[in-house]
Amino acid sequence: MRPLVSYPTENVVPIQSINARNQFRGRIKEIIDGPVVSEVDVETPHGIVTSVITTRSVKDLQLRVGTEVLALVKATEVSIAKL
């Protein structure tokens, strides 16, 4: 297992500075590992948020089912379909 990387903190934005509407606190419900990317399902009070991140990041962050996390959402486009 690779050691966790330590980054300088002088250019890091504190999490409380991020818009609260884009944050979802929850626990990891499921991780589907892939060779390059993995799907991470986070159960939040508002429903499941799924993130596709590198498998390396899953390992570096030591993510496991049950781990409490904060899902940060950045949407560049939202599509609407009429029902």
C-alpha positions as CSV (number, residue, x, y, z in Angstrom):
1,M,0.0,0.0,0.0
2,R,1.3,3.4,-0.9
3,P,1.7,6.0,1.8
4,L,-0.9,8.9,1.8
5,V,0.4,12.0,0.0
6,S,0.7,15.2,2.0
7,Y,0.0,18.4,0.1
8,P,0.8,21.9,1.2
9,T,-2.2,23.7,2.7
10,E,-1.5,27.3,1.8
11,N,-3.6,27.0,-1.4
12,V,-6.4,24.7,-0.1
13,V,-9.9,26.1,0.1
14,P,-11.5,25.1,3.5
15,I,-14.5,22.9,3.0
16,Q,-16.8,25.3,4.9
17,S,-16.0,27.9,2.1
18,I,-17.8,25.8,-0.5
19,N,-21.5,26.5,-1.2
20,A,-23.5,24.3,1.2
21,R,-26.0,23.4,-1.5
22,N,-23.2,21.5,-3.3
23,Q,-22.3,19.3,-0.3
24,F,-24.0,16.1,0.8
25,R,-22.8,14.4,4.0
26,G,-23.3,10.7,4.0
27,R,-21.8,7.2,4.4
28,I,-20.4,5.0,1.6
29,K,-23.0,2.4,0.8
30,E,-21.2,0.5,-2.0
31,I,-18.0,0.6,-4.0
32,I,-17.7,-1.0,-7.3
33,D,-14.0,-1.3,-8.1
34,G,-12.7,-1.2,-11.6
35,P,-9.2,-1.4,-13.0
36,V,-9.0,2.4,-13.6
37,V,-12.1,4.0,-12.2
38,S,-14.5,3.0,-9.4
39,E,-18.1,3.8,-8.6
40,V,-18.7,5.1,-5.1
41,D,-22.3,5.2,-3.9
42,V,-22.9,7.6,-0.9
43,E,-26.1,7.3,1.0
44,T,-27.3,10.8,2.1
45,P,-30.5,12.1,3.7
46,H,-31.5,13.3,0.2
47,G,-30.8,9.9,-1.6
48,I,-27.9,8.2,-3.1
49,V,-25.1,10.2,-4.7
50,T,-22.8,8.2,-7.1
51,S,-19.3,9.4,-7.8
52,V,-17.0,7.9,-10.4
53,I,-13.4,8.4,-9.2
54,T,-10.1,6.8,-9.9
55,T,-9.5,3.5,-8.2
56,R,-6.2,4.9,-7.0
57,S,-8.1,7.7,-5.2
58,V,-10.3,5.1,-3.5
59,K,-7.2,3.4,-2.2
60,D,-5.4,6.6,-1.3
61,L,-8.4,7.9,0.7
62,Q,-8.8,4.4,2.2
63,L,-12.5,4.5,1.4
64,R,-14.6,1.6,2.6
65,V,-18.3,0.8,3.0
66,G,-19.5,2.7,6.0
67,T,-16.9,5.5,5.8
68,E,-18.5,8.9,6.5
69,V,-17.7,11.2,3.6
70,L,-18.7,14.6,2.1
71,A,-19.8,14.4,-1.5
72,L,-19.0,17.7,-3.3
73,V,-21.0,18.3,-6.4
74,K,-19.9,20.4,-9.3
75,A,-22.4,20.6,-12.1
76,T,-21.5,22.3,-15.4
77,E,-24.8,21.4,-17.1
78,V,-28.2,20.3,-16.0
79,S,-30.6,18.9,-18.6
80,I,-34.4,18.9,-18.3
81,A,-36.7,16.4,-20.0
82,K,-40.5,16.8,-20.1
83,L,-42.4,13.8,-18.6
